[in-house]
Amino acid sequence: MKKFFISTLMTIAFLINSAVITSAANAEYILNSAELNPTYTGFEPCDKMINYTLYYVVNDSMSTYEKVKACYDYLIDYSSYGDNVERLKYLEYVPDYLIGAGRACGMLEGHIGACDDYSCAFAALVRAIGLNCYTVYGQTSRASGGMTGHIWTVINVDGEEYIFDPQIDDNISKGGQTYYYRFCKTYDEVSGCYAPAYYDKYGYFQSF
């Protein structure tokens, strides 16, 4: 019985590890095959922070996948969930079309924020790398059940949307271990976890 139990655990561990490797390989193929067209926000303070961050986080020898993962890891490793006071100094005077850039700038400066700040910062970074990334408003599943309002990002590659949600993965990651449950996933792969609205009739969030 003991041998059977150990064998079963080893089989489960192998299957989990295989699934993780397969998922990473898929993400690598998807991102490395994307056509790149670097873009910036047009908001000078934010664009300076983007370039400053990328200077320390990525380098020219990295593949697109490695650069995106480095930005994702950076937000998880050096940011925390909370009230982002840094963005307030930008949101007070920027026009509506730059609100997302203000959120991104505040997050990259202060390293603390909510889901909208994580998502805007990630979108701004990977757009500068050259990917077609944007934020989506809607609902996500709660660990305790039910749904709650949320903002995440998607990267569009050849017409297919892939979810990237650094705030949720930051929340899941514990003890220095990062889990990529919401990294380069289709909606089908995380079925039931997201309900996109694409717009908010209450004006709570403007897509970036």
Secondary structure, DSSP 4 states (H G I P E B T S, - for coil): -HHHHHHHHHHHHHHHHHHHHHHHHHHHHHHHTSPP-----S-HHHHHHHHHHHHHH--TTS-HHHHHHHHHHHHHHH-EES---TTHHHHTTS-GGGHHHHHHHHHHHH-EE-HHHHHHHHHHHHHHHT--EEEEEEEEE-TTSSEEEEEEEEEEETTEEEEE-HHHHHHH-BTTB---TTEEE-TTTTTTSEEE-SS-TT------
